[in-house]
């Protein structure tokens, strides 16, 4: 099933599986950019050696998971990442979305979520999809609102790599609500 969804094509971006040569652009735009990783749970990657290793781990991970790098459609440059996972039969959640700072504010985040929702509801038969974000991440909050996600709950957690206390907002979009808005 995972192999059936190696590539998802949007208007301006492509969600595709990682390639080893993506490590430099991912280091520059995502993994090593404090403006991006401050909103994520993962530890930053700051050297080319570590980025190459991380890219290789991403390639392996993506073989068995609904996870992709986000590439610009016109250049194929990797500028972000995203994933969804099934938590229980028919219930999905986004499992990380990040896009390089230089590519934010261009609608790519909404395009990523649109592609993930289309996959979940129209191809995987999802009953609902959860979307989570740090409470102070206004860009992610706006994306959730745009698609009609409804607040479900919040929870406090400690980010493992730096000990930062974060409040995570969890929202849900049901199948019925999704189809009422598309």
N, C-alpha and C positions, 0 to 999 in steps of 0.2 A: 504494500500500500504506500509506503513512504516514497518508493521510487517513482510512483505515478505522479508525484508532485515535486519533482526536482526543480522545476522552474515555474514561477508564476509571473505573468507579464502584465504590467500596468501601462498607463499612458506615458509616464516619464521614467519609470523605474522597472527593474526586473528583480524579483527575488530568486536568487540562484544559489546553488551549492558553492561553497568556498573552493578556491584554487590556491595553490601554494604561492603563486605570484601576487596574491592579494595582500600579503602581510605588510608591505610598506604603506599602502593606502589605508589599511585598517589601523595601523600604528599611528599614522598622521591624523586621521579623521575621527577615530573612535577610541581605541584602546589607550592611547597616550594623551588624549585631550581631556584635561581636567573639567572643561565645560560640559563634556559628555559623561565621563565616568562618575562625576559627582552625583548623578541621578540614578546610578545603577548599583547593583549589589556586588558586581565583580571587582576584583582588584585591578588597578591600572597596570598596563604593560608599557614599559618605558624604553626598552632597547630593541634594536632590530633582531638580535638573537632570540630574545624572549617572544617577540612578535612572530617570528618564523615558527617557533615551537607552538605558540598559541594557534596559529593558523593551521598547522598540521593537526592539532587536537580538534579544531573546529571541523576540519575535513572528516575526521573519523566520527565525531559526534553526529554530524549532519547525515551520515549514511543511514542511521537508524532513528532519526528524529525529524520532526517537522520544524526544521530550522534552516535559515538561509542567511546569506549576505545580501545586502541591498546594493544593487549596482545601478548606475545611471544608464538609461536605455541608449543614449546616443554615444557614450564612450566606453561603457562596460566597466567603469571604475567603481570599485567597492567603496561605499561611503557609509555603510551602516550594517545593522544586523537585526534579525527578528526571529521569533519562534513562537509556536503554540504547542500545547500538549493536552492530551486527554487525561483528566484527573479521575473520572469515573465514566462508564459507558454513556456517551452522548453529552458529556459535560467537558468543556474545554476552557483553557485559560491562556492568555498571552503569557509567554515565558521569557520575556525580554524583548524590548524594542529600543534601538538606539540609532541615531543618525548624526553624522558629523555636524559640528556647529556651522560650518560654512554652507551647509545644505538645509539648514533649518529655516522655517518661515517661507518655504517654497511649495508647501502642500504635500511634500513627500511622506510625512508622518501619517497624514490622512490617507494617502494612497496605500501605504503599507497596511494600515488597519483595514481599509476597504478590501484589499486582497485577502487578508487573513480571515475576515468575516465571510467573504464569499466562499472561500475554501471550506471553512468550518460548517456553515449552514447549508450551502448548496451542493457540496460534494461529500462531506463527511457526515451529514445528517445531524449536526449538533442540535441539542435541545436548548443550550445556552452557552454563552462565552463570558468569561470573567476578564476584567481588565484592571490592573493594579498600577498605582503610581505613588510616589512620595507626595505627601500632602502639600508640600510647598512647590511642587512642580506644576506651575500654571499651564505650561504648554501641553503636558499630558492631560491635565484636567479638561482643557478646551477640546482636545481630540475626543475624550470620553463623552463630553456633552454633545459634540457634533453628531456622534453616531447614536445618541439616545441611550447610552448606558445609564443605569440607575444605581445610585448609591446603595450598597449592601451593608458594609461594615468597615471599620478601621481597626488596625492593630499596630501596636508598637513592637519594633524589633531592633536588634543591635546588628549593625552591618559587620560581618565577620572580619574583614580585612583592616578596618580602621577603628572599630568600636563606636562609630557614630550611632546615636539613637535616632531612628527614623520612624515616622508614623506613615503606615501604608494604608491608602484608601483603596478599597476593593469595590468595584462596580460590576454589574451584571447586565447582559443584554440577552433577552429571551428570543427564541425563534419567532414567536408571534410578533414581538415588538420590531425585530429586524425586518420581517416581511411587510410590516405596516409602514416602514419608513423608506424602503427601497423603491 
